[in-house]
Structure formats: structure tokens, C-alpha cells
């Protein structure tokens, strides 16, 4: 057998190497999944024989290899770690702030690991229940500062001008990650003439900080870009938010439509009326 091995076709070598009855089941094997390398064993990869991985690594399906000879799978490499850990332990272990459930579900569907698909379905039901009860806390700050800019009065004639500018800050915390995503689909920054979703400014899945300015009288449009001054818009109403009153009204509309209500016990009525602190709760 060993004398003939060097003369065997490469495809036959690969099929024999991957056959589950061989002792090589316990040997390490390196996978290249979308550019990320993972080392495991054939026993792990074939732990669910009815899955696509089980078929691939038992010789029932052809496998591709990269330039280093590693088995190559053209799928997302980042989330494969969770699939591989499930193959090892039969338990779904995800970090608390995991934000790629949809991607992981699609990958599990591709690999056809049925117990993993069922575990993900149970996890999504669990997360849905946890999202039902939620708290939303918004702290608002406002200040006035002077902005200096140049105004073109005629060709090659410029004058220096200044104006007062209202600057707004909102710190938003919610135990519901889904609500912050909903908020991000409604509120947009206007910068450099383009609208961009505020979701790109999430500090973490539960915390969002917004900074924006109101329209400045006499300030040329190009100065907003030059001085990195962002304005805030709400869609689909296409309304610019030039005051905290408008901001609070629009956020309340979004929150109330998502089942939140005002927490009458907190904050102090004076703070709420002055638009300094807003706290809402949701019970379902």
C-alpha cells in the first residue's frame, strides 16, 4: 500500500485521506474558511454526518484546496468559529453582544448542521423575549458657541463674519439593541451634502451618542463641511432637527410606536419639561 501511494492520482489520495474509517480521523487538519485558518480534526468535522461538512469530509463530496494545501471553503470565516465550536461541543456559545445572528443563521443553513439550526432558532426566541421588556434613557445637553467663517461678497472679495451656533448633544442608552437599530433607521446626519445613518456612530450595541448643530444664519453650505458641522434629519418626514423640542418629539414618536411609555417615576418633572433627561420603559 505504501509503495503504491506515490503513484496514486491526487483525487484518489484526497478521498482516501478524508475517509472516516481511517486513523487520520484524530489527526489535525487545517481549514481555510474565507481566508481565516482553523485547525481541528476530521472527527469534529464529521460529528454530524448528515450535514454538508459531514459529507465534504467523509469523501462523499469533493473538496477544494488553497495554495498551501489546506481545505478551502469559500464562506464567511469570522462566524465559522461558532459553527466549529458547536461541532466540538454540541452547545451554542455566543458572546452577550453578538450582533451577527442573521449571518450565523445563513451560514448554519449552508452547512446544514440541523442541531445548530435548531439551537439558533431557540436562541432567537430567547432574545426576542428579552427584548420585550426594555428601558430607554436619554440625557440632553445644549450650548451656544460662536462660529467664524468667510463670506464671498464679490469675485476675489471676502469678508470675515461670525454667528452664534446652537450645539446639541444627546447620550442615548437602551437595553434594547433592536430599538437603537430602529432609531438609526429614522435619524440621519447631514454632512458634506449627504445623509448617513447614525447607526455608524454606535459606541456599543446599547449606547449611542449624537452631536449636531442647528442651521447657522448666513453660514455658507461649504463651511458646514469645512468645519465638520453635522446637522440632524429625521426620515421619512425629511425634517431637520434644529431644537431639542423637535428632537424629543421625533424620538418620542419612534419610541411610543415601538411600545415604550414615559416612566412617571423618573426623572424629576422639571428635568423632563426642560428636555434634560428622558426615560421611557416598555413592558410586554
C-alpha positions as CSV (number, residue, x, y, z in Angstrom):
1,X,0.0,0.0,0.0
2,X,2.7,2.5,1.0
3,X,4.7,1.6,-2.1
4,X,1.8,2.4,-4.4
5,X,0.8,5.6,-2.6
6,X,3.2,7.9,-4.5
7,X,1.7,6.7,-7.9
8,X,-2.0,7.3,-6.9
9,X,-3.9,10.2,-8.6
10,X,-4.2,13.2,-6.3
11,X,-8.0,13.0,-6.2
12,X,-7.9,9.4,-5.0
13,X,-5.3,10.4,-2.4
14,X,-7.6,13.1,-1.1
15,X,-10.6,10.7,-1.0
16,X,-8.7,8.1,1.0
17,X,-7.3,10.8,3.3
18,X,-10.8,12.1,4.1
19,X,-12.4,8.7,4.5
20,X,-13.8,8.5,8.1
21,X,-12.7,4.9,8.7
22,X,-9.0,5.8,8.6
23,X,-7.0,6.5,11.8
24,X,-6.3,10.0,10.4
25,X,-9.7,10.9,11.9
26,X,-7.8,12.1,15.0
27,X,-5.1,13.9,13.1
28,X,-5.2,17.7,12.9
29,X,-6.5,19.3,9.8
30,X,-6.3,22.9,8.8
31,X,-9.2,24.7,7.0
32,X,-9.1,27.9,5.1
33,X,-12.6,29.4,5.5
34,X,-12.9,32.7,3.6
35,X,-9.2,33.5,4.3
36,X,-9.2,32.5,8.0
37,X,-7.4,29.4,9.1
38,X,-8.8,26.9,11.6
39,X,-7.2,23.7,12.9
40,X,-9.5,20.9,14.0
41,X,-9.9,17.1,13.4
42,X,-11.8,15.0,10.9
43,X,-13.7,13.6,13.8
44,X,-15.0,17.0,14.7
45,X,-15.9,17.9,11.1
46,X,-17.8,14.7,10.6
47,X,-19.5,14.8,14.0
48,X,-22.8,15.4,12.2
49,X,-22.7,13.0,9.3
50,X,-25.9,14.3,7.6
51,X,-24.5,17.9,7.4
52,X,-22.7,19.3,4.4
53,X,-19.5,19.3,6.4
54,X,-20.0,15.7,7.2
55,X,-20.4,14.9,3.5
56,X,-17.4,17.1,2.5
57,X,-15.0,15.5,4.9
58,X,-16.1,11.9,4.6
59,X,-15.2,11.8,0.9
60,X,-18.8,12.0,-0.3
61,X,-18.3,15.5,-1.8
62,X,-15.2,16.9,-3.5
63,X,-13.2,19.5,-1.5
64,X,-11.1,22.4,-2.8
65,X,-7.6,23.3,-1.5
66,X,-5.7,26.5,-1.3
67,X,-2.1,27.1,-2.4
68,X,-0.8,25.8,0.9
69,X,-2.8,22.5,0.6
70,X,-5.4,23.5,3.2
71,X,-9.0,22.5,2.6
72,X,-10.7,25.7,1.3
73,X,-14.3,26.7,1.9
74,X,-15.5,30.0,0.3
75,X,-17.7,31.1,3.2
76,X,-17.6,33.7,6.0
77,X,-14.5,33.0,8.1
78,X,-15.3,35.1,11.1
79,X,-18.5,33.4,12.2
80,X,-17.2,29.9,11.3
81,X,-15.6,29.8,14.8
82,X,-19.1,29.5,16.4
83,X,-20.0,26.7,14.0
84,X,-16.8,24.8,14.7
85,X,-17.2,25.2,18.4
86,X,-20.7,23.7,18.1
87,X,-19.3,20.8,16.2
88,X,-16.9,20.2,19.1
89,X,-19.3,20.6,22.0
90,X,-22.9,20.4,20.6
91,X,-23.5,23.7,22.5
92,X,-24.2,27.2,21.0
93,X,-21.9,29.7,22.8
94,X,-22.2,33.3,21.7
95,X,-21.0,36.5,23.4
96,X,-23.6,38.7,25.0
97,X,-23.1,41.5,22.5
98,X,-23.2,39.2,19.4
99,X,-24.6,41.2,16.5
100,X,-24.4,38.9,13.6
101,X,-27.2,36.4,14.3
102,X,-28.6,36.7,10.7
103,X,-25.2,35.9,9.2
104,X,-24.7,33.0,11.5
105,X,-28.1,31.6,10.7
106,X,-27.4,31.8,7.0
107,X,-24.0,30.0,7.5
108,X,-25.7,27.3,9.6
109,X,-28.2,26.8,6.8
110,X,-25.4,26.5,4.2
111,X,-23.5,23.9,6.3
112,X,-26.8,22.1,7.1
113,X,-26.0,21.3,10.7
114,X,-29.5,20.7,11.8
115,X,-29.0,20.7,15.6
116,X,-27.2,24.1,15.2
117,X,-30.1,25.5,13.2
118,X,-32.5,24.4,15.9
119,X,-30.2,25.9,18.6
120,X,-30.2,29.2,16.8
121,X,-33.9,29.2,16.5
122,X,-34.2,28.7,20.3
123,X,-31.7,31.5,20.8
124,X,-33.6,33.9,18.7
125,X,-36.8,33.2,20.6
126,X,-34.9,33.8,23.9
127,X,-33.5,37.1,22.6
128,X,-37.0,38.1,21.4
129,X,-38.4,37.6,24.8
130,X,-35.5,39.5,26.5
131,X,-36.1,42.4,24.1
132,X,-39.8,42.8,25.0
133,X,-39.1,44.5,28.4
134,X,-36.7,47.4,27.8
135,X,-35.6,50.8,29.2
136,X,-34.6,53.9,27.2
137,X,-32.7,56.7,28.9
138,X,-31.7,60.0,27.1
139,X,-29.6,62.7,28.5
140,X,-29.5,66.0,26.6
141,X,-27.1,68.9,26.7
142,X,-27.1,72.2,24.7
143,X,-24.6,75.0,24.4
144,X,-24.1,78.1,22.3
145,X,-20.8,78.9,20.7
146,X,-19.5,81.3,18.1
147,X,-18.6,80.1,14.6
148,X,-16.3,82.2,12.4
149,X,-16.4,82.0,8.7
150,X,-15.6,83.8,5.5
151,X,-18.2,85.2,3.1
152,X,-17.6,85.8,-0.5
153,X,-19.1,89.2,-1.4
154,X,-17.7,89.5,-4.9
155,X,-15.0,87.8,-7.0
156,X,-11.8,87.9,-5.0
157,X,-13.5,89.9,-2.3
158,X,-14.1,88.1,1.0
159,X,-15.1,89.3,4.5
160,X,-14.8,87.6,7.9
161,X,-18.0,87.0,9.7
162,X,-19.2,85.2,12.8
163,X,-22.5,84.0,14.2
164,X,-23.9,82.2,17.2
165,X,-24.4,78.5,16.8
166,X,-26.5,76.1,18.9
167,X,-24.7,72.8,19.5
168,X,-26.7,69.8,20.7
169,X,-25.6,66.6,22.4
170,X,-27.7,63.5,23.2
171,X,-26.5,60.4,25.1
172,X,-28.9,57.6,24.4
173,X,-28.8,54.3,26.3
174,X,-31.3,51.4,25.8
175,X,-31.4,47.9,26.9
176,X,-33.0,47.1,23.6
177,X,-30.4,46.8,20.8
178,X,-33.2,46.5,18.3
179,X,-34.7,49.8,19.3
180,X,-31.4,51.6,18.7
181,X,-31.3,50.0,15.3
182,X,-34.8,51.3,14.7
183,X,-33.8,54.7,15.8
184,X,-30.8,54.5,13.4
185,X,-33.2,53.8,10.5
186,X,-35.0,57.1,11.2
187,X,-32.3,59.6,12.2
188,X,-29.6,60.7,9.7
189,X,-26.6,63.0,9.8
190,X,-26.3,65.6,7.0
191,X,-22.6,66.0,6.3
192,X,-20.8,67.1,3.1
193,X,-24.2,67.2,1.4
194,X,-25.0,63.6,2.1
195,X,-27.2,61.8,4.6
196,X,-25.7,59.0,6.6
197,X,-27.3,56.8,9.2
198,X,-26.5,57.4,12.9
199,X,-26.0,53.6,13.4
200,X,-22.4,54.0,12.3
201,X,-21.9,56.1,15.5
202,X,-23.0,53.4,17.9
203,X,-20.4,53.2,20.7
204,X,-21.7,49.7,21.5
205,X,-25.0,47.8,20.8
206,X,-26.7,49.7,23.7
207,X,-25.2,53.1,23.7
208,X,-25.4,55.9,21.1
209,X,-24.0,59.5,21.3
210,X,-25.2,62.2,18.9
211,X,-23.7,65.6,18.3
212,X,-25.1,68.1,15.8
213,X,-25.8,71.7,15.2
214,X,-28.8,73.8,14.2
215,X,-28.8,75.8,11.0
216,X,-26.5,78.9,11.3
217,X,-27.7,82.1,9.8
218,X,-25.5,83.3,7.0
219,X,-23.2,80.3,7.1
220,X,-22.3,79.1,3.6
221,X,-23.1,75.5,2.9
222,X,-19.4,74.6,2.2
223,X,-18.5,75.9,5.7
224,X,-20.5,73.1,7.4
225,X,-18.3,70.6,5.6
226,X,-15.1,72.6,6.1
227,X,-15.7,72.9,9.9
228,X,-17.1,69.4,10.2
229,X,-20.5,70.6,11.4
230,X,-23.2,67.9,11.2
231,X,-26.9,68.5,11.1
232,X,-29.5,66.0,12.1
233,X,-32.5,64.9,10.0
234,X,-35.4,62.6,10.6
235,X,-36.8,60.5,7.7
236,X,-39.1,59.8,6.0
237,X,-40.5,63.1,7.2
238,X,-37.4,64.8,5.8
239,X,-37.4,67.2,8.7
240,X,-34.3,68.9,10.0
241,X,-33.9,68.9,13.8
242,X,-33.0,72.4,14.9
243,X,-34.1,72.3,18.5
244,X,-34.3,69.8,21.4
245,X,-38.1,70.2,21.3
246,X,-38.2,68.8,17.8
247,X,-35.7,66.1,18.7
248,X,-37.7,65.0,21.7
249,X,-40.9,65.0,19.7
250,X,-39.5,62.8,17.0
251,X,-37.8,60.3,19.4
252,X,-41.0,60.0,21.4
253,X,-42.9,59.2,18.2
254,X,-40.5,56.4,17.4
255,X,-40.3,55.1,20.9
256,X,-44.1,55.2,21.6
257,X,-44.7,53.3,18.3
258,X,-42.3,50.6,19.5
259,X,-44.3,50.1,22.7
260,X,-42.4,52.4,25.1
261,X,-44.1,54.7,27.6
262,X,-42.9,57.5,29.8
263,X,-41.6,56.5,33.2
264,X,-43.5,58.7,35.5
265,X,-41.3,57.9,38.5
266,X,-38.1,59.2,36.8
267,X,-36.7,61.7,36.0
268,X,-37.8,64.7,38.0
269,X,-40.7,66.6,36.3
270,X,-38.6,69.7,36.0
271,X,-35.8,67.9,34.1
272,X,-38.3,66.3,31.8
273,X,-40.0,69.5,31.0
274,X,-36.7,71.2,30.4
275,X,-35.8,68.4,28.0
276,X,-32.7,67.4,30.0
277,X,-33.5,63.8,30.8
278,X,-36.0,61.5,29.2
279,X,-36.6,58.0,30.5
280,X,-39.1,55.5,28.9
281,X,-39.9,51.9,29.7
282,X,-41.5,49.1,27.9
283,X,-43.3,46.1,29.4
284,X,-44.8,43.3,27.2
